[in-house]
Amino acid sequence: MNLVDAFAAHATHFIDIRRDIHAHPELGFEEHRTSEKVASLLAEWGIEVHRGIAGTGLVGVLRKGTGTRTIGLRADMDALPLNEANDFAHKSTHAGRMHACGHDGHTTMLLAAAWHLSQQGPTDFDGTVHFIFQPAEEMGKAGAKKMIDEGLFERFPCDAVFALHNFPVGDVGRFALNEGALMASSNTYKVTLRGRGTHASMPHTGIDPVAAVVTLAQQLQTIVPRTIPSTERALLAVTQLQGSDAPNVIPDEASVGGTVRTFSVEAIDKIEARLREVAQGVAMAHGCTADIFFKRSSPPVVNHAAEARFAAGVMREVVGEDMVTDDFPAVMGAEDFAHMLLARPGCYAFLGNGDGDHRLDGHGPGPCIIHNTSFDFNDEIIPIGASYFVKLVQRWLPSGA
């Protein structure tokens, strides 16, 4: 691997930073301690700091030379509302909060890159780097969109934006990406059917919304194969059914809900439209009325081809040809970096976190995959991700170009 030499000598320092963040997880828009820690370190390294973007979000600005080109590098900072099952020294100190998705590691990789770039001479690159530390990526809170809505790219123009996420993609340190849709859109729906409640022993005296919801749940699962071409991947899952709280009561209302995942906005449009038609039709057939909720939490993550090819070239420089998969199949997970890719060209990629061999004594019984209470970020990939960010800047903003 062709890593930045300085990271080996300072590995312990950044591991300590990562584990400190892990031990003090904060949920979306509540990342006050994390944001303060990031801001203090950036300021200590002489990087211009702008706070209070989308609440706890911030941007560090580093300029060198006279060039007008710009680049944005983004890391997410928030944790998940989970109780950590690990019992090592840096486990969460807050019940019900845990860095189960590796955002502690993402933040640390970007901090390490910012430190290195700030310590180099004035000819290391020519232009402006914006280090974007984003709140509230998880739980559909769309911190990226909020930063954009509050003027992120007007205040901090970026010719392109790049981000990484740890992921189980095989070898530790393997990069995985593609030149199109890499992650799905995330959408939630809930349909409430209203009838007329009655005693379960006398169903003829009421209008049963539970029977209607059971029918609707079955019909919803036919929407994707009947609406989306078989050559395109999409998913509609029924995950919630709610009716009466008592076994002998037909309630006034019942509901069905779940998630929709697609790799194009057009597919979302088709599925939502059909869902509304089917829900209204089933409600009418059962004598009920329908209240339909459909929330588009995050669009699909669609990489820009030119930026993806550029990023893959940098990755090969860092880890070698054999450790870069540039045609990785799209996954059904979602990421709100999608909003940034709608606003600016750029590339999102995965970085292999391994299968758990890195975990310390005291880790929990679950697999070392994201959104698992036994998860822990692999500190071995901090210098790999940081080296990628550094070399992205040096290649995107070449000195003397």
C-alpha positions as CSV (number, residue, x, y, z in Angstrom):
1,M,0.0,0.0,0.0
2,N,1.1,3.6,-0.7
3,L,-0.1,5.3,2.5
4,V,0.9,8.7,3.8
5,D,4.0,8.0,5.9
6,A,3.1,10.4,8.7
7,F,0.0,8.3,9.7
8,A,2.1,5.4,10.8
9,A,4.1,7.6,13.2
10,H,0.9,9.1,14.6
11,A,-1.4,6.1,14.5
12,T,-1.9,5.9,18.2
13,H,-3.0,9.6,18.4
14,F,-5.8,9.1,15.9
15,I,-6.9,5.7,17.4
16,D,-7.3,7.5,20.7
17,I,-9.4,10.2,19.0
18,R,-11.6,7.6,17.4
19,R,-12.1,5.6,20.6
20,D,-12.9,8.7,22.5
21,I,-15.6,9.6,20.0
22,H,-16.9,6.0,20.2
23,A,-17.1,6.2,24.0
24,H,-19.2,9.4,23.8
25,P,-21.8,8.8,21.1
26,E,-24.4,11.4,20.3
27,L,-27.6,11.1,18.2
28,G,-28.5,13.2,15.2
29,F,-28.5,17.0,15.7
30,E,-27.2,16.4,19.3
31,E,-23.5,16.0,18.4
32,H,-22.4,18.9,20.6
33,R,-19.4,17.2,22.2
34,T,-18.3,15.6,19.0
35,S,-18.7,18.9,17.0
36,E,-16.7,20.8,19.7
37,K,-13.9,18.2,19.6
38,V,-13.7,18.4,15.8
39,A,-13.7,22.2,15.8
40,S,-11.1,22.4,18.5
41,L,-8.7,20.1,16.6
42,L,-9.2,21.8,13.3
43,A,-8.5,25.2,14.9
44,E,-5.5,23.8,16.7
45,W,-4.1,22.8,13.3
46,G,-4.7,26.3,11.8
47,I,-7.7,25.4,9.8
48,E,-10.5,28.0,9.5
49,V,-13.6,26.7,11.2
50,H,-17.3,27.5,10.5
51,R,-19.7,26.1,13.1
52,G,-23.5,26.0,13.5
53,I,-24.4,24.7,10.0
54,A,-27.5,22.5,10.5
55,G,-27.1,23.0,14.2
56,T,-24.1,20.8,15.1
57,G,-22.6,20.6,11.6
58,L,-19.4,22.4,10.8
59,V,-16.9,23.0,7.9
60,G,-13.2,23.4,8.1
61,V,-11.6,25.5,5.3
62,L,-8.0,25.1,4.2
63,R,-6.6,27.2,1.3
64,K,-3.2,27.0,-0.4
65,G,-1.8,28.8,-3.4
66,T,-3.8,31.0,-5.7
67,G,-6.0,28.4,-7.4
68,T,-9.7,28.7,-7.7
69,R,-10.6,25.0,-7.8
70,T,-12.3,23.5,-4.8
71,I,-13.1,20.1,-3.3
72,G,-15.4,18.9,-0.5
73,L,-14.7,15.9,1.7
74,R,-17.5,14.8,4.0
75,A,-17.7,12.7,7.2
76,D,-20.8,12.0,9.3
77,M,-20.7,12.3,13.1
78,D,-23.9,10.9,14.6
79,A,-24.5,7.6,16.4
80,L,-27.5,5.2,16.6
81,P,-30.1,4.7,19.4
82,L,-28.8,1.2,20.4
83,N,-27.4,-0.3,23.6
84,E,-23.8,-1.4,23.0
85,A,-23.2,-5.1,23.6
86,N,-19.4,-4.7,23.7
87,D,-17.5,-4.4,27.0
88,F,-14.0,-3.1,26.0
89,A,-12.5,0.0,27.4
90,H,-13.9,2.4,24.8
91,K,-17.5,1.1,24.9
92,S,-20.3,3.7,25.0
93,T,-20.6,5.6,28.2
94,H,-24.3,6.4,27.4
95,A,-27.1,3.9,27.6
96,G,-29.2,3.8,24.5
97,R,-26.5,5.4,22.3
98,M,-23.8,3.7,20.2
99,H,-21.5,4.2,17.3
100,A,-22.8,1.1,15.5
101,C,-22.2,2.4,12.0
102,G,-18.6,3.6,12.2
103,H,-19.2,7.3,12.0
104,D,-16.6,7.7,14.8
105,G,-14.1,6.2,12.3
106,H,-15.3,8.3,9.4
107,T,-14.9,11.5,11.4
108,T,-11.4,10.4,12.5
109,M,-10.3,9.6,9.0
110,L,-11.3,13.1,7.8
111,L,-9.6,14.7,10.8
112,A,-6.4,12.8,10.1
113,A,-6.5,14.0,6.5
114,A,-7.1,17.5,7.6
115,W,-4.2,17.4,10.1
116,H,-1.8,16.1,7.4
117,L,-2.8,18.6,4.8
118,S,-2.6,21.5,7.3
119,Q,1.0,20.5,8.2
120,Q,2.4,20.4,4.7
121,G,4.0,23.2,2.9
122,P,2.3,25.9,0.8
123,T,2.9,24.0,-2.5
124,D,1.3,20.7,-1.3
125,F,-1.9,21.6,-3.3
126,D,-3.3,24.7,-5.0
127,G,-6.9,25.6,-4.2
128,T,-9.4,25.2,-1.4
129,V,-10.4,22.1,0.6
130,H,-13.7,22.1,2.5
131,F,-13.8,19.5,5.3
132,I,-17.5,18.9,5.9
133,F,-18.5,17.3,9.2
134,Q,-22.2,16.5,8.9
135,P,-24.7,15.8,11.7
136,A,-27.7,13.5,11.6
137,E,-27.1,11.1,8.7
138,E,-29.0,8.3,10.5
139,M,-32.7,7.6,11.1
140,G,-33.9,9.6,8.1
141,K,-33.0,12.9,9.7
142,A,-31.3,14.1,6.5
143,G,-28.6,16.2,8.0
144,A,-26.9,16.5,4.6
145,K,-30.1,18.1,3.1
146,K,-30.4,20.5,6.1
147,M,-26.8,21.6,5.6
148,I,-27.5,22.2,1.9
149,D,-30.7,24.1,2.6
150,E,-28.7,26.3,5.0
151,G,-26.4,27.3,2.2
152,L,-23.6,24.8,2.5
153,F,-22.5,24.9,-1.2
154,E,-23.2,28.7,-1.5
155,R,-20.9,29.4,1.4
156,F,-18.4,26.7,0.6
157,P,-18.4,26.1,-3.1
158,C,-17.2,22.6,-4.1
159,D,-16.4,21.6,-7.7
160,A,-16.9,18.0,-6.4
161,V,-17.6,16.2,-3.2
162,F,-16.4,12.8,-1.9
163,A,-17.2,10.6,1.0
164,L,-16.4,7.1,2.4
165,H,-18.3,4.6,4.4
166,N,-16.8,1.5,6.1
167,F,-18.5,-1.7,4.8
168,P,-18.1,-5.5,4.8
169,V,-16.8,-5.7,1.2
170,G,-14.2,-8.5,1.8
171,D,-10.6,-7.6,2.5
172,V,-9.7,-5.0,5.1
173,G,-8.9,-1.8,3.2
174,R,-10.6,-2.8,-0.1
175,F,-12.3,0.1,-1.8
176,A,-15.6,-0.6,-3.6
177,L,-17.6,1.8,-5.8
178,N,-19.3,2.1,-9.2
179,E,-20.0,4.8,-11.8
180,G,-23.8,4.9,-11.1
181,A,-26.3,4.0,-8.4
182,L,-24.4,2.6,-5.5
183,M,-27.1,2.8,-2.8
184,A,-30.9,2.9,-2.8
185,S,-33.4,5.6,-2.0
186,S,-35.0,5.3,1.4
187,N,-38.7,5.9,1.6
188,T,-41.3,5.0,4.3
189,Y,-45.0,4.6,4.0
190,K,-48.0,4.1,6.3
191,V,-51.6,3.5,5.2
192,T,-54.3,3.9,7.8
193,L,-57.7,2.4,6.9
194,R,-60.7,3.7,8.9
195,G,-63.8,1.8,9.3
196,R,-66.3,1.5,12.2
197,G,-65.4,-0.5,15.3
198,T,-67.5,-3.1,17.0
199,H,-67.4,-6.2,19.1
200,A,-65.6,-9.0,17.4
201,S,-68.6,-11.3,17.9
202,M,-70.8,-9.0,15.8
203,P,-68.7,-8.0,12.8
204,H,-71.8,-7.4,10.7
205,T,-72.5,-4.3,12.9
206,G,-69.3,-2.5,12.0
207,I,-66.8,-1.9,9.1
208,D,-63.7,-4.0,9.7
209,P,-60.5,-2.1,8.9
210,V,-58.3,-5.1,10.0
211,A,-59.6,-7.3,7.2
212,A,-59.0,-4.5,4.8
213,V,-55.4,-4.0,6.0
214,V,-54.7,-7.7,5.6
215,T,-55.9,-7.6,2.0
216,L,-53.9,-4.4,1.4
217,A,-50.7,-5.8,2.9
218,Q,-50.9,-8.7,0.4
219,Q,-51.7,-6.4,-2.6
220,L,-48.9,-4.0,-1.7
221,Q,-46.3,-6.7,-2.3
222,T,-47.4,-7.1,-5.9
223,I,-46.7,-3.5,-6.7
224,V,-43.0,-3.8,-7.6
225,P,-43.2,-6.8,-10.0
226,R,-46.3,-5.3,-11.6
227,T,-44.9,-1.7,-11.9
228,I,-41.1,-1.8,-12.2
229,P,-39.4,-3.5,-15.2
230,S,-37.7,-6.8,-14.2
231,T,-34.4,-5.3,-15.4
232,E,-34.5,-2.7,-12.6
233,R,-34.1,-3.5,-8.9
234,A,-36.6,-2.1,-6.4
235,L,-38.1,-3.3,-3.1
236,L,-41.3,-2.7,-1.2
237,A,-41.4,-4.3,2.2
238,V,-44.4,-4.6,4.6
239,T,-42.9,-4.4,8.1
240,Q,-45.7,-3.1,10.3
241,L,-49.3,-4.2,10.8
242,Q,-51.3,-2.6,13.6
243,G,-54.9,-3.2,14.6
244,S,-56.8,-3.6,17.9
245,D,-55.2,-3.8,21.3
246,A,-57.8,-6.3,22.4
247,P,-58.5,-9.7,20.9
248,N,-62.3,-9.3,21.0
249,V,-62.5,-5.8,19.5
250,I,-62.7,-4.7,15.9
251,P,-61.1,-1.3,16.0
252,D,-62.1,1.9,14.2
253,E,-58.8,1.9,12.3
254,A,-55.9,-0.3,11.4
255,S,-52.7,0.4,9.5
256,V,-49.9,-1.2,7.4
257,G,-46.5,0.3,6.9
258,G,-43.0,-0.4,5.7
259,T,-40.2,0.8,3.5
260,V,-39.6,1.3,-0.3
261,R,-36.1,1.2,-1.8
262,T,-35.2,2.1,-5.4
263,F,-32.2,3.1,-7.5
264,S,-34.0,5.9,-9.4
265,V,-36.4,8.7,-8.6
266,E,-38.6,7.6,-11.5
267,A,-39.1,4.2,-9.8
268,I,-40.1,6.0,-6.5
269,D,-42.7,8.0,-8.5
270,K,-44.2,4.9,-10.0
271,I,-44.3,3.0,-6.8
272,E,-45.8,5.8,-4.8
273,A,-48.5,6.5,-7.4
274,R,-49.5,2.8,-7.5
275,L,-49.4,2.4,-3.8
276,R,-51.9,5.3,-3.5
277,E,-54.2,3.8,-6.2
278,V,-54.1,0.3,-4.5
279,A,-54.8,1.7,-1.1
280,Q,-57.7,3.7,-2.2
281,G,-59.1,0.8,-4.1
282,V,-58.9,-1.6,-1.2
283,A,-60.4,0.9,1.2
284,M,-63.3,1.5,-1.1
285,A,-63.9,-2.2,-1.6
286,H,-64.1,-2.7,2.1
287,G,-66.2,0.4,2.8
288,C,-63.3,2.1,4.6
289,T,-61.5,5.4,4.0
290,A,-57.7,5.6,3.5
291,D,-55.1,8.0,5.0
292,I,-51.9,7.6,3.1
293,F,-48.5,8.8,4.3
294,F,-45.4,8.5,2.0
295,K,-42.1,10.0,3.0
296,R,-39.1,10.3,0.7
297,S,-36.3,10.3,3.3
298,S,-33.3,10.0,1.0
299,P,-32.9,9.8,-2.8
300,P,-30.6,7.1,-4.3
301,V,-26.9,7.5,-4.1
302,V,-25.8,8.0,-7.7
303,N,-22.1,8.5,-8.4
304,H,-21.1,10.8,-11.2
305,A,-19.1,8.8,-13.7
306,A,-16.1,11.1,-14.2
307,E,-15.7,11.7,-10.5
308,A,-16.0,7.9,-9.8
309,R,-13.3,7.1,-12.3
310,F,-11.1,9.8,-10.8
311,A,-11.7,8.5,-7.3
312,A,-11.0,4.9,-8.4
313,G,-7.6,6.1,-9.9
314,V,-6.7,7.6,-6.5
315,M,-7.8,4.5,-4.7
316,R,-5.5,2.4,-6.9
317,E,-2.6,4.7,-6.0
318,V,-3.3,4.1,-2.3
319,V,-4.0,0.4,-2.1
320,G,-3.1,-1.1,-5.5
321,E,-5.1,-2.4,-8.5
322,D,-6.2,-5.6,-6.8
323,M,-7.8,-3.9,-3.8
324,V,-10.2,-1.7,-5.8
325,T,-13.5,-3.0,-7.1
326,D,-14.9,-0.3,-9.4
327,D,-18.0,-2.2,-10.5
328,F,-19.5,-3.0,-7.1
329,P,-23.2,-4.0,-7.3
330,A,-25.6,-1.5,-5.8
331,V,-26.9,-2.2,-2.3
332,M,-30.4,-1.6,-0.8
333,G,-29.1,0.4,2.1
334,A,-29.5,4.2,1.9
335,E,-27.3,7.2,2.7
336,D,-28.2,10.9,2.8
337,F,-24.9,11.8,1.0
338,A,-27.3,11.3,-1.9
339,H,-28.5,14.9,-1.4
340,M,-24.9,16.2,-1.9
341,L,-24.5,14.2,-5.1
342,L,-27.7,15.8,-6.4
343,A,-26.3,19.2,-5.7
344,R,-22.7,18.6,-6.8
345,P,-20.7,16.1,-8.8
346,G,-18.9,13.6,-6.7
347,C,-18.4,10.0,-5.6
348,Y,-19.3,7.9,-2.7
349,A,-17.4,4.7,-1.9
350,F,-17.1,1.8,0.5
351,L,-14.0,0.9,2.4
352,G,-13.6,-2.7,3.7
353,N,-13.8,-2.9,7.6
354,G,-13.1,-6.6,7.8
355,D,-15.1,-9.4,9.4
356,G,-14.3,-8.7,13.0
357,D,-10.9,-10.1,13.5
358,H,-9.8,-6.7,14.7
359,R,-12.1,-6.6,17.7
360,L,-10.7,-6.5,21.2
361,D,-11.5,-8.8,24.1
362,G,-14.9,-8.0,25.4
363,H,-16.7,-7.5,22.2
364,G,-20.3,-8.6,22.0
365,P,-21.6,-11.9,20.5
366,G,-23.0,-10.4,17.3
367,P,-21.4,-10.1,13.9
368,C,-19.2,-7.1,13.2
369,I,-21.5,-5.5,10.7
370,I,-22.9,-2.0,10.8
371,H,-26.1,-1.4,12.8
372,N,-25.2,-4.3,15.1
373,T,-24.8,-3.9,18.9
374,S,-21.5,-5.8,18.7
375,F,-20.0,-3.5,16.0
376,D,-16.7,-1.7,16.3
377,F,-14.8,0.3,13.7
378,N,-11.5,-1.2,12.5
379,D,-8.7,1.3,13.5
380,E,-6.5,-0.4,10.8
381,I,-8.3,1.4,8.1
382,I,-8.0,5.0,9.5
383,P,-4.7,5.6,7.7
384,I,-6.1,4.0,4.5
385,G,-9.1,6.3,4.4
386,A,-7.1,9.3,5.5
387,S,-4.5,8.6,2.8
388,Y,-7.2,8.4,0.2
389,F,-8.6,11.8,1.2
390,V,-5.2,13.4,1.2
391,K,-4.3,12.1,-2.3
392,L,-7.8,13.1,-3.6
393,V,-6.9,16.7,-2.6
394,Q,-3.4,16.5,-4.1
395,R,-4.7,15.1,-7.4
396,W,-7.8,17.3,-7.6
397,L,-5.9,20.5,-6.7
398,P,-2.4,19.8,-8.1
399,S,0.2,22.4,-7.3
400,G,1.5,24.2,-10.4
401,A,-1.4,23.0,-12.6
